[in-house]
Amino acid sequence: MFARATIRAAQPLRMQARRYATESGAPKGGSNAAVYALGAGALGAAGYWYFGGSAKPAAAAAAAAAAPPKPAFTGGDQGFLSLKLADVELVNHNTKRFRFELPEGDMVSGLHVASAILTKYKGPNDEKATLRPYTPISDEGAKGYIDLLVKRYPDGPMSNHLHNMRPGQRLDVKGPLPKYPWTENKHDHIALVAGGTGITPMYQLARAIFSNPNDKTKVTLVFGNVSEGDILLKKEFADLENTYPQRFRAFYVLDKPTKDWAGASGYINKDLLKTVLPEPKEENIKVFVCGPPGMMKAISGPKTSPKDQGELSGLLKELGYKQDQVYKF
Ligand SMILES: Cc1cc2nc3c(=O)[nH]c(=O)nc-3n(C[C@H](O)[C@H](O)[C@H](O)COP(=O)(O)OP(=O)(O)OC[C@H]3O[C@@H](n4cnc5c(N)ncnc54)[C@H](O)[C@@H]3O)c2cc1C
């Protein structure tokens, strides 16, 4: 399946760029929650009418079924939750997927797309605790767990701690750390420019968009990696490409490709971005950027701090994008 994605990227880019087949304008706004709430209200009322004066159990059951699931992460002064590691999967030579149990089996994370969580660890010989953010890749509606995808850095205290953890052990986690608040059809077309584990917030966005039938946003992914084995979530993105060929396109770039690699090679460059990204003159587009510091500097300029996006510079500025058309994760 992945071959398909790479073949696309290997086609003459100018021929395929910015071309999506049919697209109908989706109605803006609309809230599933409102529809469900209405439905639930109607159900409750029906229960009461049917059972007359002794309708309480039916009404209570309906109300419980209609109640929104309890969020694990509520922010504010909640502090850190101690989450049990349930499962670990080796993804590639330096990356693992971790499943942590939420405190209660029927809880959802409570995270809204796009947002992250903060982890904390203090080793026996550490003076201070290490704090690092991660972006869960599990569905926001998933009950009882969150999944993290974490790359190990040779001298990285948190990534090494995580990679050394065994199921049953616990990790302190706090959240949510809100990033870019997504609502359906917020933009007509978004571009995701990612490097390495910078793919996790992009996946969170793409998953939210394509799992919502009301959301008609087009998505173009440009994903840079060192080698083919480093491409994370490739099956998930290939599935999206196959399922939504009119709305999702992926272009892979490898720094050190093997000679049979059919996609682009080198770093993500201006020509590629110019060819595949929605043009800056298009209305209501957004370009999201996330990756290692060198890539951020080259593509968009660095982010100054979690609260300060920093000035737009780099290739996106040269290509004519405006500050408010770009978001740095
Ligand atoms: C909002 C946000 C969300 C994040 N989500 C994820 C995620 O889902 N998965 C994930 O694996 N990481 C994610 N990260 C990165 C993560 O927070 C840590 O920075 C990373 O795991 C390294 O932590 P460490 O303590 O192991 O190493 P550190 O001590 O922080 O770094 C060790 C070495 O690795 C280098 N390094 C650190 N991060 C990077 C990088 N991104 N690219 C290149 N070199 C780097 C450092 O310069 C240093 O030399 C996210 C970062 C942010 C800001």
The ligand as an SDF file (V2000), in Angstrom:
LIG
                    3D

 53 58  0  0  0  0  0  0  0  0999 V2000
    4.5040   19.9710   21.4230 C   0  0  0  0  0  0  0  0  0  0  0  0
    5.5050   18.8540   21.2350 C   0  0  0  0  0  0  0  0  0  0  0  0
    5.0500   17.5900   20.9350 C   0  0  0  0  0  0  0  0  0  0  0  0
    5.9720   16.5430   20.7730 C   0  0  0  0  0  0  0  0  0  0  0  0
    5.5080   15.3000   20.4490 N   0  0  0  0  0  0  0  0  0  0  0  0
    6.3940   14.2820   20.2830 C   0  0  0  0  0  0  0  0  0  0  0  0
    5.9390   12.9740   19.9340 C   0  0  0  0  0  0  0  0  0  0  0  0
    4.7350   12.7230   19.7560 O   0  0  0  0  0  0  0  0  0  0  0  0
    6.8720   11.9970   19.7970 N   0  0  0  0  0  0  0  0  0  0  0  0
    8.2200   12.2320   20.0030 C   0  0  0  0  0  0  0  0  0  0  0  0
    9.0240   11.2900   19.8740 O   0  0  0  0  0  0  0  0  0  0  0  0
    8.6670   13.4660   20.3370 N   0  0  0  0  0  0  0  0  0  0  0  0
    7.7970   14.4840   20.5010 C   0  0  0  0  0  0  0  0  0  0  0  0
    8.2560   15.7110   20.8810 N   0  0  0  0  0  0  0  0  0  0  0  0
    9.6710   15.8570   21.2820 C   0  0  0  0  0  0  0  0  0  0  0  0
    9.7980   15.4440   22.7740 C   0  0  0  0  0  0  0  0  0  0  0  0
    9.1140   16.3970   23.5870 O   0  0  0  0  0  0  0  0  0  0  0  0
   11.2450   15.4210   23.2750 C   0  0  0  0  0  0  0  0  0  0  0  0
   11.8680   16.6190   22.9280 O   0  0  0  0  0  0  0  0  0  0  0  0
   12.0420   14.2490   22.7270 C   0  0  0  0  0  0  0  0  0  0  0  0
   11.4360   13.0140   23.0740 O   0  0  0  0  0  0  0  0  0  0  0  0
   13.4580   14.2670   23.2680 C   0  0  0  0  0  0  0  0  0  0  0  0
   13.4140   14.2760   24.6720 O   0  0  0  0  0  0  0  0  0  0  0  0
   14.6310   13.6540   25.5230 P   0  0  0  0  0  0  0  0  0  0  0  0
   14.4580   14.0840   26.9430 O   0  0  0  0  0  0  0  0  0  0  0  0
   14.7530   12.2010   25.2750 O   0  0  0  0  0  0  0  0  0  0  0  0
   15.9120   14.2930   24.8550 O   0  0  0  0  0  0  0  0  0  0  0  0
   16.4950   15.7900   24.9140 P   0  0  0  0  0  0  0  0  0  0  0  0
   17.4020   15.9350   26.0530 O   0  0  0  0  0  0  0  0  0  0  0  0
   15.3700   16.7590   24.8500 O   0  0  0  0  0  0  0  0  0  0  0  0
   17.2910   15.7790   23.5700 O   0  0  0  0  0  0  0  0  0  0  0  0
   18.3470   14.8360   23.3560 C   0  0  0  0  0  0  0  0  0  0  0  0
   19.0750   15.1620   22.0970 C   0  0  0  0  0  0  0  0  0  0  0  0
   18.1930   14.9980   20.9680 O   0  0  0  0  0  0  0  0  0  0  0  0
   18.0490   16.2200   20.2520 C   0  0  0  0  0  0  0  0  0  0  0  0
   16.6390   16.3710   19.9150 N   0  0  0  0  0  0  0  0  0  0  0  0
   15.6010   16.4720   20.7600 C   0  0  0  0  0  0  0  0  0  0  0  0
   14.4430   16.5620   20.0910 N   0  0  0  0  0  0  0  0  0  0  0  0
   14.7570   16.5080   18.7910 C   0  0  0  0  0  0  0  0  0  0  0  0
   14.0040   16.5330   17.5920 C   0  0  0  0  0  0  0  0  0  0  0  0
   12.6580   16.6420   17.6000 N   0  0  0  0  0  0  0  0  0  0  0  0
   14.6710   16.4210   16.4220 N   0  0  0  0  0  0  0  0  0  0  0  0
   16.0160   16.3070   16.3840 C   0  0  0  0  0  0  0  0  0  0  0  0
   16.7780   16.2760   17.4890 N   0  0  0  0  0  0  0  0  0  0  0  0
   16.1650   16.3770   18.6680 C   0  0  0  0  0  0  0  0  0  0  0  0
   18.4850   17.3070   21.2140 C   0  0  0  0  0  0  0  0  0  0  0  0
   19.0050   18.4270   20.5290 O   0  0  0  0  0  0  0  0  0  0  0  0
   19.5430   16.5920   22.0380 C   0  0  0  0  0  0  0  0  0  0  0  0
   20.7880   16.6110   21.3690 O   0  0  0  0  0  0  0  0  0  0  0  0
    7.3680   16.7810   20.9650 C   0  0  0  0  0  0  0  0  0  0  0  0
    7.8030   18.0730   21.2470 C   0  0  0  0  0  0  0  0  0  0  0  0
    6.9020   19.1030   21.3760 C   0  0  0  0  0  0  0  0  0  0  0  0
    7.4140   20.4830   21.6720 C   0  0  0  0  0  0  0  0  0  0  0  0
  1  2  1  0
  2  3  1  0
  2 52  2  0
  3  4  2  0
  4  5  1  0
  4 50  1  0
  5  6  2  0
  6  7  1  0
  6 13  1  0
  7  8  2  0
  7  9  1  0
  9 10  1  0
 10 11  2  0
 10 12  1  0
 12 13  2  0
 13 14  1  0
 14 15  1  0
 14 50  1  0
 15 16  1  0
 16 17  1  0
 16 18  1  0
 18 19  1  0
 18 20  1  0
 20 21  1  0
 20 22  1  0
 22 23  1  0
 23 24  1  0
 24 25  2  0
 24 26  1  0
 24 27  1  0
 27 28  1  0
 28 29  2  0
 28 30  1  0
 28 31  1  0
 31 32  1  0
 32 33  1  0
 33 34  1  0
 33 48  1  0
 34 35  1  0
 35 36  1  0
 35 46  1  0
 36 37  1  0
 36 45  1  0
 37 38  2  0
 38 39  1  0
 39 40  1  0
 39 45  2  0
 40 41  1  0
 40 42  2  0
 42 43  1  0
 43 44  2  0
 44 45  1  0
 46 47  1  0
 46 48  1  0
 48 49  1  0
 50 51  2  0
 51 52  1  0
 52 53  1  0
M  END
$$$$
